[in-house]
Amino acid sequence: MRTGYRPWQQRLAVVPDGDLFTALREGTASVVTDTIETFSETGIRLTAGEELEADVVVTGFDLSLSGGVAFTVDGEPVDFPGRVTWRGVMISGVPNMAYVFGYSRNSWTLRADLVSEFVCRLLAHMEEQGATTVAPPCAPRTRTCRCGRRPTSRTSTPASRALDAPRVQAG
């Protein structure tokens, strides 16, 4: 295994049946961390020149928070790193917006299902109350909110890179 970073901390989070670890122990699978030069018919060629045969290739990815869209509220840009999340679903000071970010150490779809059910209950409650707007109870300017955590408190490489990614104005 060649490594330039810590793959077990930034990539693979859960192996429910432990089959990957069994394959690694038996020598029928391996983990390689290097830069891919190109894909070939039988696998990949690394920049160092080594050709690896592979049935499956798992690569890193570039996360794009909010699809790279520059959000504004009342004409003011939304600084997501300066906000907090409410129940991991809404962002302080951003009305009528919910987002789904799955669990990082368990089933992504489990979290997506839970968030979807919560949003449906919230919409039903809004309808019962005759409300047309909903916003988390935290004021972003006070910075004294205790209802959540920073939406970008993740430490993975893709999440860290996404904070610095340029935003485009929707139009």
FIVODREN-838181 format. One record per residue: residue number from 1; residue in one letter; x, y, z of N, C-alpha, C, O in turn. Coordinates in steps of 0.02 Angstrom, whole numbers. Example, Ala and Ser with C-alpha at 12.3 -4.5 7.8 and 13.67 -1.06 7.14 Angstrom:
2
PT   num   residu      n.u      n.v      n.w     ca.u     ca.v     ca.w      c.u      c.v      c.w      o.u      o.v      o.w
PT     1        a      660     -284      390      615     -225      390      660     -165      390      712     -166      423
PT     2        s      642     -112      354      684      -53      357      645        2      394      670       57      402
***
This chain:
171
PT   num   residu      n.u      n.v      n.w     ca.u     ca.v     ca.w      c.u      c.v      c.w      o.u      o.v      o.w
PT     1        m       42      -59        0        0        0        0       44       62        0       85       71       45
PT     2        r       37      104      -50       70      169      -52       21      220      -26      -39      216      -42
PT     3        t       43      267       12       -4      315       39       26      384       46       82      392       70
PT     4        g      -11      434       23        9      503       31      -39      538       78      -30      597       94
PT     5        y      -90      503      101     -138      529      148     -166      470      187     -144      414      177
PT     6        r     -213      481      230     -240      429      273     -306      404      245     -359      430      264
PT     7        p     -306      354      201     -367      333      167     -422      309      214     -481      317      199
PT     8        w     -404      279      270     -455      252      315     -490      308      353     -543      296      382
PT     9        q     -462      367      354     -495      422      388     -533      468      340     -579      503      361
PT    10        q     -515      468      276     -547      514      230     -588      480      176     -622      515      138
PT    11        r     -585      416      170     -620      383      116     -671      333      141     -730      349      150
PT    12        l     -648      273      152     -691      218      169     -715      225      241     -674      225      287
PT    13        a     -780      231      252     -805      241      319     -834      177      350     -825      165      409
PT    14        v     -869      137      310     -903       78      337     -895       19      289     -903       27      229
PT    15        v     -881      -38      316     -880     -100      278     -925     -148      319     -900     -185      361
PT    16        p     -990     -148      305    -1038     -184      348    -1022     -258      359    -1028     -281      416
PT    17        d    -1001     -294      309     -987     -366      318     -914     -381      330     -895     -438      341
PT    18        g     -872     -330      328     -801     -340      338     -766     -377      281     -709     -397      288
PT    19        d     -802     -385      225     -774     -424      170     -712     -391      139     -667     -426      117
PT    20        l     -709     -325      139     -649     -292      112     -589     -308      156     -535     -323      130
PT    21        f     -597     -306      221     -541     -320      266     -519     -393      259     -459     -408      264
PT    22        t     -566     -438      249     -548     -509      237     -507     -515      173     -456     -549      172
PT    23        a     -530     -481      120     -494     -484       56     -424     -453       63     -376     -479       34
PT    24        l     -418     -399      100     -352     -368      110     -307     -416      149     -248     -424      131
PT    25        r     -333     -447      200     -294     -494      240     -272     -554      199     -216     -578      207
PT    26        e     -316     -578      154     -300     -636      113     -257     -618       53     -231     -663       19
PT    27        g     -248     -553       40     -207     -532      -16     -243     -532      -83     -211     -526     -135
PT    28        t     -309     -538      -83     -347     -537     -145     -371     -467     -163     -402     -458     -216
PT    29        a     -358     -418     -120     -375     -348     -134     -319     -305     -105     -282     -327      -61
PT    30        s     -313     -246     -131     -262     -200     -106     -287     -129     -111     -335     -115     -147
PT    31        v     -255      -84      -74     -271      -13      -77     -210       23     -103     -155       14      -77
PT    32        v     -219       62     -156     -164      100     -185     -185      173     -187     -240      190     -210
PT    33        t     -142      216     -162     -156      288     -166     -102      320     -210      -44      323     -191
PT    34        d     -123      342     -267      -77      373     -315     -120      412     -363     -182      410     -359
PT    35        t      -90      448     -408     -127      486     -458     -138      443     -520      -91      411     -545
PT    36        i     -200      442     -544     -216      404     -604     -198      445     -665     -222      502     -673
PT    37        e     -157      417     -708     -141      451     -771     -198      440     -822     -221      487     -854
PT    38        t     -219      376     -828     -272      361     -876     -304      293     -859     -274      252     -824
PT    39        f     -363      283     -883     -396      218     -878     -377      177     -939     -370      204     -994
PT    40        s     -370      111     -930     -355       67     -985     -411       15     -990     -459       17     -951
PT    41        e     -406      -29    -1039     -458      -81    -1047     -460     -128     -988     -513     -157     -973
PT    42        t     -404     -137     -954     -402     -185     -899     -396     -154     -830     -396     -189     -780
PT    43        g     -390      -88     -826     -382      -56     -761     -360       16     -769     -392       55     -804
PT    44        i     -305       34     -736     -280      103     -737     -205      104     -743     -171       56     -725
PT    45        r     -179      159     -769     -107      171     -771      -94      231     -725     -126      283     -732
PT    46        l      -48      223     -678      -31      276     -631       21      322     -661       56      304     -708
PT    47        t       26      382     -634       75      431     -660      146      405     -651      191      424     -689
PT    48        a      157      362     -603      224      332     -593      239      280     -647      295      255     -650
PT    49        g      189      263     -689      199      217     -744      173      146     -731      168      106     -778
PT    50        e      156      132     -670      132       65     -653       61       54     -680       18       98     -675
PT    51        e       51       -4     -710      -16      -23     -735      -48      -69     -684      -18     -119     -664
PT    52        l     -108      -53     -663     -144      -94     -615     -207     -123     -647     -248      -86     -673
PT    53        e     -213     -189     -644     -275     -219     -666     -326     -209     -611     -310     -215     -552
PT    54        a     -387     -194     -630     -438     -181     -579     -507     -197     -605     -524     -182     -662
PT    55        d     -547     -227     -561     -618     -237     -576     -657     -175     -556     -706     -156     -588
PT    56        v     -635     -144     -501     -668      -84     -475     -615      -33     -458     -563      -51     -429
PT    57        v     -626       29     -475     -581       84     -458     -622      135     -419     -671      162     -444
PT    58        v     -600      149     -358     -633      200     -317     -587      260     -315     -530      254     -293
PT    59        t     -612      317     -337     -570      377     -338     -600      430     -292     -656      424     -269
PT    60        g     -561      481     -279     -586      538     -242     -634      578     -285     -644      562     -343
PT    61        f     -663      629     -257     -710      670     -294     -706      742     -270     -680      756     -216
PT    62        d     -732      786     -310     -736      856     -291     -808      871     -271     -853      867     -313
PT    63        l     -818      888     -209     -883      904     -182     -900      976     -200     -858     1021     -191
PT    64        s     -959      988     -224     -981     1055     -240    -1039     1073     -194    -1096     1054     -207
PT    65        l    -1023     1109     -141    -1076     1129      -95    -1126     1174     -131    -1106     1223     -163
PT    66        s    -1188     1158     -127    -1243     1196     -158    -1235     1202     -234    -1260     1249     -264
PT    67        g    -1200     1155     -264    -1193     1156     -336    -1154     1215     -362    -1156     1231     -422
PT    68        g    -1118     1249     -318    -1079     1307     -338    -1120     1371     -346    -1094     1421     -369
PT    69        v    -1184     1368     -327    -1229     1426     -335    -1216     1476     -278    -1209     1455     -220
PT    70        a    -1212     1539     -294    -1204     1591     -244    -1273     1609     -217    -1314     1638     -253
PT    71        f    -1287     1593     -154    -1352     1607     -124    -1353     1678      -96    -1302     1704      -72
PT    72        t    -1411     1709     -101    -1421     1775      -70    -1488     1773      -33    -1534     1738      -52
PT    73        v    -1491     1812       21    -1553     1823       58    -1561     1898       64    -1519     1932       92
PT    74        d    -1616     1923       38    -1630     1995       37    -1572     2034        5    -1553     2088       29
PT    75        g    -1543     2005      -48    -1491     2039      -85    -1421     2032      -55    -1372     2055      -84
PT    76        e    -1416     2001        4    -1351     1992       37    -1325     1922       24    -1363     1874       30
PT    77        p    -1261     1913        8    -1234     1846       -3    -1235     1806       62    -1225     1832      116
PT    78        v    -1249     1742       55    -1249     1696      113    -1180     1667      122    -1153     1634       77
PT    79        d    -1150     1679      179    -1084     1652      196    -1096     1588      235    -1102     1589      297
PT    80        f    -1099     1531      200    -1115     1467      233    -1067     1449      290    -1091     1427      342
PT    81        p    -1001     1458      283     -958     1441      339     -972     1482      402     -955     1460      457
PT    82        g    -1002     1540      395    -1019     1582      452    -1087     1567      483    -1107     1599      531
PT    83        r    -1122     1518      456    -1189     1500      480    -1185     1435      520    -1134     1402      522
PT    84        v    -1241     1418      551    -1246     1354      585    -1305     1316      556    -1350     1345      526
PT    85        t    -1303     1250      565    -1359     1209      540    -1410     1201      596    -1394     1202      655
PT    86        w    -1472     1192      575    -1526     1177      622    -1548     1106      606    -1575     1093      552
PT    87        r    -1537     1060      653    -1554      990      645    -1520      958      584    -1543      907      560
PT    88        g    -1466      988      560    -1431      962      502    -1472      964      439    -1459      926      392
PT    89        v    -1523     1008      437    -1570     1011      381    -1576     1080      351    -1583     1088      291
PT    90        m    -1573     1131      394    -1581     1200      371    -1522     1241      395    -1488     1223      443
PT    91        i    -1511     1297      361    -1455     1342      378    -1484     1405      410    -1533     1433      386
PT    92        s    -1453     1426      464    -1476     1485      499    -1480     1545      452    -1434     1558      414
PT    93        g    -1535     1581      456    -1544     1641      417    -1561     1630      344    -1563     1679      306
PT    94        v    -1573     1568      322    -1590     1554      253    -1661     1523      253    -1669     1464      268
PT    95        p    -1712     1563      238    -1781     1538      242    -1799     1491      184    -1773     1496      129
PT    96        n    -1846     1445      199    -1876     1400      150    -1825     1358      111    -1835     1345       52
PT    97        m    -1772     1338      144    -1723     1295      111    -1704     1239      159    -1686     1251      217
PT    98        a    -1708     1178      133    -1684     1120      170    -1634     1085      126    -1638     1089       64
PT    99        y    -1586     1050      156    -1537     1013      117    -1528      944      147    -1544      933      205
PT   100        v    -1502      899      108    -1488      831      131    -1414      818      125    -1385      825       71
PT   101        f    -1384      800      180    -1315      778      180    -1315      714      220    -1325      715      281
PT   102        g    -1305      658      187    -1311      593      218    -1259      582      273    -1212      621      281
PT   103        y    -1270      527      310    -1221      508      360    -1154      495      327    -1152      469      271
PT   104        s    -1099      511      361    -1034      497      332    -1006      430      357     -959      403      327
PT   105        r    -1034      402      409    -1009      338      435    -1063      283      433    -1049      227      455
PT   106        n    -1121      297      409    -1174      248      403    -1208      258      335    -1183      295      293
PT   107        s    -1263      225      325    -1298      228      262    -1318      299      244    -1354      333      281
PT   108        w    -1295      321      185    -1314      388      160    -1389      392      152    -1420      443      170
PT   109        t    -1420      340      125    -1492      342      111    -1533      342      175    -1588      369      176
PT   110        l    -1508      312      229    -1544      314      293    -1553      386      315    -1608      406      333
PT   111        r    -1500      425      313    -1504      496      332    -1549      534      283    -1588      576      305
PT   112        a    -1543      520      219    -1585      553      169    -1659      539      183    -1701      583      177
PT   113        d    -1675      477      200    -1745      459      217    -1769      497      278    -1824      524      278
PT   114        l    -1727      501      330    -1747      536      391    -1758      610      378    -1806      639      402
PT   115        v    -1713      640      340    -1721      711      324    -1784      723      282    -1821      771      295
PT   116        s    -1797      680      234    -1856      687      192    -1920      683      234    -1966      722      224
PT   117        e    -1922      635      280    -1981      629      324    -1989      691      367    -2045      716      376
PT   118        f    -1933      717      393    -1936      777      434    -1962      837      394    -2005      874      418
PT   119        v    -1937      846      334    -1958      901      292    -2033      895      276    -2069      945      275
PT   120        c    -2056      835      262    -2129      825      249    -2170      844      310    -2222      876      304
PT   121        r    -2147      825      370    -2183      844      432    -2182      920      440    -2231      950      460
PT   122        l    -2125      951      425    -2119     1024      431    -2167     1059      382    -2200     1107      401
PT   123        l    -2170     1035      320    -2216     1064      271    -2288     1056      292    -2329     1102      284
PT   124        a    -2306      998      320    -2374      986      344    -2390     1034      401    -2445     1062      405
PT   125        h    -2342     1044      446    -2352     1090      502    -2361     1162      476    -2403     1199      501
PT   126        m    -2321     1181      427    -2327     1248      398    -2397     1257      369    -2428     1309      378
PT   127        e    -2421     1206      333    -2487     1210      303    -2541     1217      356    -2587     1257      349
PT   128        e    -2536     1178      411    -2584     1183      466    -2584     1252      497    -2637     1278      515
PT   129        q    -2526     1283      501    -2519     1349      532    -2532     1406      483    -2536     1464      504
PT   130        g    -2539     1390      419    -2548     1442      369    -2484     1481      356    -2486     1538      332
PT   131        a    -2428     1451      371    -2363     1485      362    -2338     1476      291    -2346     1423      260
PT   132        t    -2307     1528      265    -2278     1524      198    -2202     1527      200    -2169     1515      149
PT   133        t    -2174     1542      258    -2102     1547      266    -2081     1512      330    -2114     1516      381
PT   134        v    -2026     1477      324    -1997     1445      383    -1922     1458      382    -1891     1453      329
PT   135        a    -1895     1474      440    -1823     1486      445    -1800     1460      513    -1838     1462      561
PT   136        p    -1740     1436      517    -1714     1414      582    -1715     1471      633    -1711     1529      614
PT   137        p    -1720     1454      696    -1728     1505      747    -1665     1544      764    -1665     1584      811
PT   138        c    -1611     1533      729    -1548     1566      745    -1538     1627      701    -1550     1625      640
PT   139        a    -1516     1680      731    -1498     1740      693    -1425     1737      675    -1383     1734      720
PT   140        p    -1407     1737      610    -1337     1729      591    -1291     1784      615    -1231     1773      624
PT   141        r    -1318     1844      626    -1274     1900      644    -1254     1898      718    -1202     1926      736
PT   142        t    -1295     1865      761    -1279     1865      832    -1223     1817      850    -1186     1829      898
PT   143        r    -1215     1763      811    -1164     1712      822    -1169     1682      892    -1119     1655      917
PT   144        t    -1227     1687      925    -1236     1658      991    -1282     1598      989    -1305     1575     1041
PT   145        c    -1297     1573      931    -1344     1518      922    -1316     1454      952    -1257     1438      943
PT   146        r    -1358     1418      988    -1338     1354     1016    -1379     1297      986    -1383     1243     1016
PT   147        c    -1408     1308      929    -1454     1258      902    -1421     1211      852    -1455     1167      827
PT   148        g    -1359     1219      838    -1329     1175      787    -1254     1182      785    -1222     1206      832
PT   149        r    -1226     1162      730    -1154     1165      720    -1141     1197      652    -1187     1204      611
PT   150        r    -1081     1216      641    -1062     1245      577    -1076     1194      523    -1059     1135      531
PT   151        p    -1106     1214      466    -1122     1166      414    -1061     1137      380    -1066     1086      345
PT   152        t    -1004     1167      390     -944     1144      356     -892     1120      406     -832     1130      397
PT   153        s     -915     1088      461     -869     1064      512     -838      997      494     -805      966      536
PT   154        r     -849      974      434     -822      909      413     -747      917      399     -723      971      382
PT   155        t     -711      862      406     -638      866      396     -614      830      334     -554      827      322
PT   156        s     -660      803      294     -637      767      235     -608      815      184     -624      874      183
PT   157        t     -565      789      143     -533      830       91     -585      861       44     -580      921       31
PT   158        p     -634      823       17     -683      854      -27     -722      911        6     -733      962      -26
PT   159        a     -742      902       69     -779      955      103     -735     1017      114     -758     1073      106
PT   160        s     -672     1006      132     -626     1062      142     -615     1100       77     -615     1161       76
PT   161        r     -605     1063       21     -594     1096      -44     -657     1134      -65     -652     1187      -97
PT   162        a     -716     1108      -49     -778     1139      -71     -787     1208      -40     -819     1251      -70
PT   163        l     -760     1219       19     -766     1284       51     -733     1339       10     -756     1396       10
PT   164        d     -679     1322      -24     -642     1371      -63     -664     1376     -135     -639     1417     -173
PT   165        a     -712     1334     -155     -734     1332     -225     -772     1397     -243     -810     1422     -202
PT   166        p     -761     1423     -301     -798     1484     -321     -872     1469     -330     -891     1414     -349
PT   167        r     -913     1518     -317     -985     1513     -325    -1005     1551     -388     -973     1601     -406
PT   168        v    -1056     1528     -421    -1081     1562     -480    -1149     1591     -465    -1188     1561     -428
PT   169        q    -1163     1649     -491    -1227     1681     -480    -1279     1651     -526    -1271     1650     -587
PT   170        a    -1333     1626     -496    -1389     1599     -536    -1424     1656     -571    -1432     1710     -542
PT   171        g    -1444     1645     -631    -1477     1700     -664    -1514     1676     -720    -1545     1715     -756
***
